[in-house]
Amino acid sequence: MHRLIRTGLIAVLLLAAGAAQAAETTTVFAAASLKNALDDAGKAFTAQSGIAIRSSYAASSALARQIESGAPADLFASADLEWMDYLAKKNLIRPDTRVNLLNNRLVVVAPKDAKEATIAFTPEGFAKALGPDGRLATGEVNSVPIGKYAKTAFEKLGLWAGIQPRLAQTDNVRAALALVSRGEAPLGVVYESDAKSDPNVKVVGVFPADSHPPVVYPFAVTADAKGDGAKRFLDFLRSAAAKPFFEAQGFSVIDGGKN
């Protein structure tokens, strides 16, 4: 009888340990443009490791400030270097885990049924595509990475003065994409990966690479990360196994990442 009880207790403990392992969750705060790729990569990682990935997507600026305020994130993925630097200066990431993992391109999109197949990067080209009352959707230009990139590019190309009054500024890049997708804005500036994610838009222009800083996505485990799930997920994202998920969405993978 005692042997049966002991065996039963061991079985219960083993089951409990297995359940605890299966229930381990890593929380990822990631730039909105990463949603499709990270959702797919997260499913593959969970199937392999048993660690669940819970993701929150928004503008990098909003997520960084949430982490600063104590939000329970284990891994942060930013759409620009500035917001990762912001957290690094406040000792809110683990610097030894920081890696520049991805590149992206800045594009102009229009609704898929728009007449324009391409747009000229001239005042006349944008004026024609926007029409008399149309607005150009992009992120908020002082904080949201896509908006900051767009402002810099328009300034470099000598188009900012004409574009600024026509902007529809949004909280994140996917919100800007949605305005174009629904036909509420005739043009938008988003990342190439966002354009690939929505069949209701088409790319009508690609910004010259020298018109803005390179679009770089740094990743890092946060200082308050629980367990080793975030580090394991980041290692997976840096591996060859994750590369197809990013490339399928239009990202360029920086081989091996750069610390």
C-alpha positions in Angstrom: 0.0 0.0 0.0 2.8 2.4 0.9 4.6 1.6 -2.3 1.4 2.4 -4.3 1.0 5.7 -2.5 4.6 6.6 -3.0 4.4 5.7 -6.7 1.2 7.7 -7.0 2.8 10.7 -5.4 5.8 10.5 -7.7 3.5 10.3 -10.7 1.5 13.4 -9.5 4.8 15.3 -9.0 6.0 14.4 -12.5 2.7 15.5 -14.0 2.8 18.8 -12.1 6.4 19.4 -13.2 5.4 18.7 -16.8 2.4 21.0 -16.6 4.5 23.8 -15.1 7.0 23.5 -17.9 4.3 23.5 -20.6 2.7 26.5 -18.9 5.8 28.6 -19.1 5.1 31.8 -21.0 7.4 34.4 -22.4 6.0 37.9 -23.0 7.2 39.8 -26.0 6.8 43.5 -26.6 7.3 44.1 -30.3 7.0 46.7 -33.0 3.6 46.5 -34.8 5.3 45.7 -38.1 6.7 42.5 -36.7 3.3 40.9 -36.0 2.9 38.4 -38.8 6.5 37.2 -38.7 6.7 36.9 -34.9 3.4 35.2 -34.6 4.5 32.5 -37.1 8.0 32.2 -35.5 6.4 32.0 -32.0 4.2 29.1 -33.0 7.1 27.2 -34.3 9.2 27.9 -31.2 6.3 26.8 -28.9 5.9 23.6 -30.8 9.6 22.9 -30.4 10.2 24.1 -26.8 6.8 24.0 -25.1 7.3 27.6 -24.0 4.3 29.7 -24.9 4.9 33.1 -26.5 2.5 36.0 -25.6 3.0 39.0 -27.8 1.9 42.7 -27.5 2.3 44.8 -30.6 2.3 48.6 -30.8 4.6 51.4 -31.7 8.1 50.9 -30.3 7.8 54.3 -28.5 4.7 53.2 -26.6 6.1 49.8 -25.7 9.4 51.3 -24.5 7.5 53.6 -22.2 5.4 50.8 -20.9 8.5 48.8 -20.0 9.9 51.9 -18.3 6.7 52.0 -16.3 7.1 48.4 -15.1 5.1 46.5 -17.7 6.0 42.8 -17.5 7.9 42.2 -20.8 10.6 39.6 -21.2 11.8 40.5 -24.7 11.7 43.8 -26.5 11.9 44.2 -30.3 12.0 47.8 -31.6 11.6 49.1 -35.1 14.5 51.6 -34.6 17.7 51.9 -32.6 16.6 55.0 -30.7 14.0 53.3 -28.5 16.2 50.4 -27.7 18.9 52.9 -26.7 16.3 54.7 -24.5 15.8 51.5 -22.5 19.5 50.7 -22.5 20.3 54.1 -20.9 17.9 53.3 -18.1 19.4 49.8 -17.6 16.1 48.2 -18.6 17.5 45.6 -21.0 20.3 43.1 -20.7 23.0 44.6 -22.9 24.7 41.2 -23.5 21.6 40.0 -25.3 21.1 43.0 -27.5 21.2 42.2 -31.2 20.4 44.0 -34.5 18.4 41.2 -36.2 16.5 42.7 -39.2 16.3 45.3 -41.9 13.3 46.7 -43.7 12.5 49.1 -46.5 10.4 52.3 -46.5 7.6 52.3 -49.1 4.7 54.3 -50.3 1.4 52.3 -50.6 -1.9 53.0 -52.2 -5.2 51.1 -52.2 -4.9 48.1 -54.6 -7.5 49.6 -57.0 -5.8 53.0 -57.2 -5.1 54.3 -60.7 -1.4 55.0 -60.0 1.0 52.1 -60.5 4.0 54.2 -59.4 4.4 57.6 -57.9 7.1 60.2 -58.7 9.0 61.5 -55.7 8.3 65.1 -56.6 5.8 67.7 -55.3 3.7 67.2 -58.4 3.7 63.4 -58.1 2.4 63.4 -54.5 0.0 66.2 -55.2 -1.5 64.3 -58.1 -1.8 61.0 -56.1 -3.3 62.7 -53.0 -5.8 64.7 -54.9 -7.3 67.9 -53.5 -8.4 66.5 -50.1 -6.5 63.3 -49.6 -4.1 62.7 -46.7 -1.0 60.6 -46.5 -1.1 58.1 -43.6 2.0 57.3 -41.5 3.0 57.1 -37.9 3.3 60.1 -35.6 6.4 61.8 -36.8 8.0 62.8 -33.5 7.9 59.4 -31.7 6.7 56.5 -33.8 9.6 55.0 -35.8 7.8 54.8 -39.2 6.8 58.4 -38.9 10.3 59.5 -37.9 11.7 57.6 -40.9 9.1 59.2 -43.2 9.8 62.7 -42.0 13.5 62.3 -42.4 13.1 60.9 -45.9 10.7 63.7 -47.0 13.0 66.3 -45.7 16.0 64.8 -47.5 14.0 64.7 -50.7 12.8 68.3 -50.4 9.2 67.2 -50.0 8.4 67.9 -46.4 6.9 71.4 -46.7 4.3 70.1 -49.1 3.6 66.8 -47.3 3.4 67.9 -43.7 0.0 69.6 -43.9 -1.4 66.5 -45.7 -0.4 64.0 -43.0 -2.7 61.6 -41.2 -0.5 60.6 -38.2 -1.3 57.4 -36.4 -0.2 55.6 -33.2 1.6 52.8 -35.1 2.4 51.6 -38.6 -0.4 49.1 -38.8 -3.0 51.8 -38.0 -1.5 53.8 -40.9 -1.7 50.7 -43.2 -5.3 50.2 -42.2 -6.3 53.7 -43.4 -4.9 53.0 -46.8 -6.3 49.4 -46.9 -9.8 50.8 -46.1 -9.5 53.5 -48.8 -9.6 56.3 -46.1 -6.3 57.6 -47.3 -5.0 57.5 -50.9 -1.4 57.1 -49.8 0.6 55.8 -46.8 4.2 55.4 -45.8 4.8 52.0 -44.2 7.4 49.3 -44.2 7.7 46.8 -47.0 6.8 44.0 -44.6 3.5 45.8 -43.8 2.6 46.1 -47.5 3.2 42.4 -47.9 0.8 41.6 -45.1 -2.2 43.3 -46.6 -3.7 42.3 -50.0 -5.8 45.4 -50.1 -2.8 47.7 -50.7 0.0 47.9 -53.3 3.4 49.4 -53.3 3.7 52.5 -55.6 7.1 53.7 -54.5 10.2 52.7 -52.7 12.2 55.4 -50.9 15.8 55.8 -51.9 18.0 54.0 -49.4 20.0 57.2 -48.8 17.0 59.3 -47.9 16.7 58.0 -44.4 18.7 56.0 -41.8 18.7 52.2 -42.3 15.6 50.6 -40.9 17.1 48.3 -38.2 15.2 46.2 -35.7 17.2 45.6 -32.5 16.0 42.8 -30.0 17.0 42.4 -26.4 15.9 40.5 -23.3 14.6 42.9 -20.7 16.4 43.4 -17.3 13.4 42.0 -15.4 12.8 39.0 -17.7 11.6 35.9 -15.8 13.2 32.5 -16.5 15.2 31.7 -19.6 12.3 31.6 -22.1 13.1 35.1 -23.6 16.8 34.2 -24.2 15.8 30.9 -25.7 13.3 32.5 -28.0 15.8 35.2 -29.1 18.3 32.4 -29.8 15.6 30.8 -32.0 14.9 34.0 -33.8 18.6 34.4 -34.6 18.8 30.8 -36.0 18.4 29.6 -39.5 15.0 28.0 -38.5 13.4 31.4 -38.0 14.9 33.1 -41.1 12.0 32.0 -43.5 9.4 33.5 -41.3 11.0 36.9 -41.6 11.9 36.7 -45.3 8.3 35.6 -46.1 7.1 39.0 -44.7 9.6 41.1 -46.5 12.3 41.6 -43.9 16.0 41.2 -44.6 17.8 39.1 -41.9 21.1 40.4 -40.7 23.1 37.2 -40.8 23.6 36.0 -37.3 22.6 39.4 -36.0 25.0 42.1 -34.9 25.5 42.9 -31.3 
